[in-house]
């Protein structure tokens, strides 16, 4: 939406005397209304792995563990305790007082069924690679399970705390088409699914039987959450101003700045773990020979004004520390000793000349993002003589192009697989397969070594080789953090410091 349209909208709102006020907020009805740009058809992030679905799924399903994002520690959840039997085996003692939303009892059968379903090689879903390290789960007794891995996996606790929801074995197991489970969604979490309708939205209600809360996963503090599909930013703003919504996110920066001073609204910026990055075909898969020269890749990095992009294009960006590696400092395993090349377009031009490209060259940027970030990168590259076109693709088209080895430069966003650990980053970019456009044998050796260590300090030292070489060999570079920023009524409190991909959890919000 253009900025002048927002100005017109605000003029109409104030002329009519419709000033956003807590009177319109649904605090009185204890219902939080949130605008989503995309419709939600299932509450199950396994089959719909996007941040919006994840926000709902995390409220409905529990994991074996919880992750305390304020202390960066693992806490009990469905498992009251756990211990490592050996390098490939974890044992969990389960709670004996938990029930699913349909009233059925939770026990080891549900955990064993769920873990073995995720690990089953015949079961297919988009994020299957997150579970390929799991061998199987076994039941020791009604409230004890052991989970075996194919190899030592330091990431295991993070996966069991973040991205491995436990399903009711009898309900999920009886379904022929597992992707339909999320239409009703039965879990043990602080919220229950009341209704799912792609046109009318998703309604969650507080689970009155949620008795196993803790500091990392409190009980619901808002009675109902209604997620409404509204694909247009302008519509969401109008609804927020006139009392039809209580919360919206991903507000363009110019519009957020225009609304920031509204006395009935407030802005909350979270840490998040999303960031934008640039990655280059360093081994010539796409046939672009210039990118195989490290001097050229370094010149491209030096041409991008990362600070200016962060400050002027990213909502909340001016408050965020710039990233110097392809990981967040607070993530487990995030270690580095170097920085990306500093912004210096003059030196970038000199490097291009040294590499034999005094007049630059043509290149294509692939992205699934809204055009604002890749176009900003393209503009910076043109200043040093590189003519970079931008191809905005759907996710499916991007993955096809990636598998075909046709991506020259990629500008996209990354959330580390949604976990507070760097393992997903390491394997996504540098593991075996079509996504690896770098072919660095030094890096490839670090991955299994790091995952065999259960000491975070040691893992950070090992992984520093990987993150440092991304900088020094100019394979890829973070452009800017993309902190989740919310515009909402002042009646609503969003607990600060959240690092989830979406930026907030349903159970960390409450009314004043």
N, C-alpha and C positions, 0 to 999 in steps of 0.2 A: 504494500500500500504506500502511495506517495505521501510525503509529509504534508502537502497542502490539503489532502483529504482529511487528515487528522485535525488540522486547523479548522476546517469547515465543520467537522463533526463537533468539536468542542464549542464552536460558536453557537451552533444550534442548541446544544445541551444547556449552555448557560443562558441563552436568550429565553429558552422555555422555563428557566428556573429549576432545571433538573440537575441539582448538584448532588453528587454521590454522598450518601450519608449512611451511618451505621443503622439507621432506621430500616433501610432496605436489606441489610444483611440478614442472613438466615440464622443468626445466633438464637433468636427467639424460638425457632423451630428445631434448633440443634442439627441443622443440615448444611454441610459445606458444599457449595456448588463450584465446580472447576470446569473450565473450558479446555477441551482437547481438540487439536486441529485434525486428527485422524480418528475415524470411528473405531470403536473397540468391539470385536465380535466374540472374543473369548477372554476369560480371565485366567490365562495360563501362558507365562512368558516362555515356557519350553517350546511351544508351537508358534508363538508370536513374540520373538525376542526384540522388542523395542522398549525404550525407556518408559513410555506411557503404560504399556501393559505390565512392565516390571513393577511400576509404582503400585498397581492394583494387586498383582500377584503376591508381592512381599507382605501385603496386609492380610491376605487370606491364608497363605500357606506358611507353615513353620519349617525351619531347617533343623538338623540335629543340633547345631550350635548357633549362637548369635554372635555378631561382631560389634564390639563397642567402638564406635568411630571416634569417640572423644579420647579414649585411652589406647586405641589401636591394640586391643586385646580380644581374645575369644572368650565368650561367656556361655554358660549352660542355656539350653533351650529345650528341645525334646529330649536331648541327652543331658542327664544331670551331672555326668562325669565321663571322662575319657582318658585313655592311656595308650601309649604306643607299645605294642607287644614286641615288634621287631621293625626293621626298616620298611617292610611291606605290609604291615598289619596294624590296624587301629581297632581298639575295643571300646564300645560305647555302652554305658549303663543308662537305660532309658527311664523316664518318669513313668510312674504307674497310676497317675491321677489325671491323665489327659483324655479328652474325648473329641472326636471329630464333630463338625458342625451338624451332622445328621444324627448325633447321639451315640454313634458306635464307638467302641473302645479302641484307643491307640495302643499298639504293642509292637513287638519285634517283627511280627509278620508283615506289617505295613512297611517297615524300614527295609527289610530284606527284599520284599517284592519291588519296591520303588528303585532301590539301588541296582538290583539285577536287571530291571527293565531299562534303566538308563545305560547300563553297560552292555546289554545284549547287542551283538553285532548286526542282528537282523532288524533291529529297531532303527528307523531313520527319522531324523529331524535336523533342522538347519544348524543347530549348535552342538551337534553330536561330538565334535572334536574335544569338547570340554570334559568328556567322560571316557575317552579311549584308554586312559591309564588305569581304569578300574578293572580288576579281574572278576570279583564277585563279592557278595555279602552272604554271611551265614548266621543262622540263629543258634545262639548258645543256650538261651532259655527265654522265657516269655519277655523279659525286659533286658536282655543282653544280646548284642550283635557284634560280630567282627567283620570288618571290611578289608579285603585284601586287594593290593594293587599289583600290577604287572611289573612295576619297577618302583624304586624309591620315589616318592612324590611329596616334596615339601609343600606343594600347593594344596594338598588334600584338605587341611583344616579350613582354608579359605573357601574352597568349593563347597564343603559341607556346611559352612556358615552363611553362604551367600546365594549359591545358584543350584542347590539340590533340594527342591521342595519335596516334602514327604506326602504322598498321596494315600488315600484309603484303599487298601489292596482289594477289597471286595467290590467296590464301585468302579475304580479305574480298571481293574483286571477284567471286569465283565464287559467292557466296551470293545466293540469290534474296531471302531474308528476312534483312536485315543485323542485325536485333536478336537473331538467334540466335548471332552470332559470339562473344558473351561467355560462352556455355555452355562453351567450351573456352579461348577467349582466348589468342591467340598474340601476344606482344610481344617487346621486346628488353630489358626491365627487369630489375632485380635479383632478382625473384621470378617463378616460372613457375606456371601453373595446373595443379595436380595433379588436382583434382576439384571439381565444382560440383553440389550437391544441396540444394534448398531445405529438405529435411527433416533431412539429416545435416550440412549446413553446407558451407563452402568451405575447401579445403586448398590453400595455396600452399607451394611449396618453393623453396629458394635456387637461383638460376641459376648453375651452376658456370662458365659461359662469359661472365659479366658482367665484361668487361675495361675498360670505359670509365667507371669510377667517378671521382668527383671530390668536392671538399669539400661541394658542395650535394647530391650524390646518391651516397652511398657504396654499396658492395656489401652484400649481405645479411649480417647478423651473427647471425641466428637461422636454424637449418636449416629449420624448418617452422612455418607459422602456420595454425592451425585455428580458423576462425570458426564458432561454434555458435549456432544460432537458439534463443533463450530469451526469449520475450516478456514474462515476468513478472520483476519486480525481485526479489521475494522468492526465487524460484528461483535467480537468478544469485548473490545473496548467499550462499545456502546452499551452492551449488557452489563459490564462492570460499573459504568457510570450511572446507569439507571436502575441498578439493584437486581439485575438478573443473574449475575455471577458474583462470587466472593473472591475468586482467585484465578489469575491467568499467568502463563509463563511464556518464555520465548517471545518477549515483546521486543520489536526492533528498537535499536538504541535511540533514534531520534524521537520516536513516539514515547518511549519510556521517559526520556528527559522532559518532554512536554507535560507529562502527567505526574512527574515526581513531586511537585509542590501542591498537588490537590490535597486539601486538608483532611479529606475522608479516606485517603488511600496511603499506602506505604509500600516501600520497595525493600525486599529482602534478597540479598545476594549470598549464595552459599559457596563452599569450596568446590564441590563437585569433583569429577575426575575426567570429564570430557576435555579434549583439546584438539585444536586443528594442527595438521602437520603437512609437510611436503616430503615425498619420497620419489627417488629417481631410478630409472632402469640402468643400473650400473654395470650389467654384464651383457647388454646388447640384445636382450630377448626381442625387443621391438624393432631392432634394426637401426636404431638411431646411434650412430657411431660417436657423435660428439659427447653424449652422456657417459660414455665409457671412460672418458678422461676425467680424472679426479679434479684437475684444475677447473674444468668447466662446471662440474657439480659444485665446487667450492664457490665459484663466481656466482652461480645462481643463488646459493645461500646468502652470500654477501650483498646481493642486490635487493633482498627482501627486507623492508623496513618493518620488522616485527613489532617494535614498540609503537609505531604509529598505527598499525593495524589494531593492536590491542587497545590502544587509547581511544581511537576514533570510531571503531566499528563494532566493538564487543561490549554489550551491556554489562556493566560492572567490571570491565576489563582494567580500568585505571586503578582499581583497588587490588588487583591480582599481581603477585610476583611473577616475573617472566620465567618460563621454563628453560632449562639448559640441557635437558636430555629428554628422551622419549619415555619418561616416567615421572610420576609425582614423588616428591621427596618422602612423603609419609607412607608410600607403598612398601610392602615387604619385598626385599630383594632389590630395591632401587639404589644403585650405587654408581657413581661416575666421578671423574676427576677433571674432566675437560668441559669446554663450552663450544657451542657452534661458532663458526666464523662470525665476527662482528660485522654489523652493517657498514658497508663501505663501497658504494657504487663505483667510485673512481678506481679503487684497487680491483674491483670485479672486472671492469673493462680491460685493465692491464692483464689480468689472468686469461681472459678470453683471447686477447691478442697473442699471448705467449703460447696458448694452445692451438693457434692457427685460425682463430675466428675473430679477426679484428672488426668485422662487420656483423658479427652475430650470426644467427641462424634461425630457422623456423622449428617450432616444437609444439606438441599438443599436450594440454593439461586435461586429465580426466578427473571428474569429480561427481559425487552424488549430492553435493551440498547446494543450497541456494547460491546463486552466482556471486554474491557479494565478496566472499573471501577469495575464491579462485580468480575472480576478475581483478581484485586488488593485487594479487600476486602477479598476474599477467601484466598489469600496468607497471609494476616495479621492474619486471624483466625487460619491458620495452625501453626503459630508460638506459639500459646498457646494450641495447641493440638486438635483444632476443625477441622475436615475434612469436608470442605464445597464444595460440587459440585455445578456447575452453570448450570441452565437450561435457555437458551436464547429462548424466545417465541415470536411469533407474537402477536400483540395487541389482536386479537380475542382469541387466545389460552390462553393468560394471563387472560383475563376477564372470560373465562370459568373456569379456574383453581381457580380464585378468588371466583367466585360464588359457586363453589363446596367446598370451605373451605379447599383447599389443599396446600395453600401457607404457607411455614414455615418461611422463611426469604425473604423479598422483597428488592431488590436494584434497584431503578428506578429514574426517574427524575420528577420534579413537577414544574408547573408554576402558581400555585394558580388560576387555571381556567382562566388565562389571564387577571385578573383584579387587580387593585391596592388596594385590600381589602382581608382580611383573611377569609371572610365568606365561600368561596368555600373550603378552606383548612379544616376548622372546620367541615363542613358537609360531605366532601368527606371521611375523615378518621374516624370521630367520629359520624356521623349521623346514622340513622337507615338503615340497609341493609347489603348486603354481603361484603361490603368493610370494615366493622368494625370488626377488629380482636383484639379489646382491651376491649370492654365491660365496660368502666369506667363510672359509674353512676354519679360521681361528675362532670366529663367533660360534660356529656350529658345535665346536668342542666344549664350549662353556655351558651349553644348555643342560645336558644330562648331568654334568658335574655339579651345577648349581642346584638342580632338583634333588640330588642325592644328599644334600646337606640340610639338616633341620635347625641350623643355627643361623639366625637372620643376619648377624654381623658378617659371618663367613659368606653367606649367599650374596650379600651386597658387594663384597670384594670380588667374588667370582664374576658376577654379572657386570661389574664395572668395565670389564674387557669389552663386553657386548655394547654397552651404551657409549663408551668412549670411542669405539671404532665407528659407530654411527656418525659421530662428530668428526673425527679425524679423517675418515675415508669419505666423508660427505655423502653418505647413503641417504640419510633422511634427517629431518630436523623439525622439532615442534615450532609452529608459527606463533601460536598464542593459546593460553588457557581459554576455555569457553565456560565460564562459571554459570550455573543455573541461577537465573534472576527472576523473581516473582513480583508481580504487582497485585496487591490484595487490599481488602478492607482493613481498617485499623482495628477492627474487632478481633481479627485473627492473628494468632501468634505462631510463627514458624521457628521452631527450635534451631538455633544457630549451629554452624559447624558441620552440617551434613555433607558427606562425601559420596553419597549414592549418585549413580549416573543421572537419574531424574532430578536429583537435588533436594528431595524431601521425602520423608516417609509418612504415611497416613497417620501413624500413631505418635508422631512427634509434633503434631499440630494441635492447637486447642484454642478455645475462645478466651478472651480476657474476662 
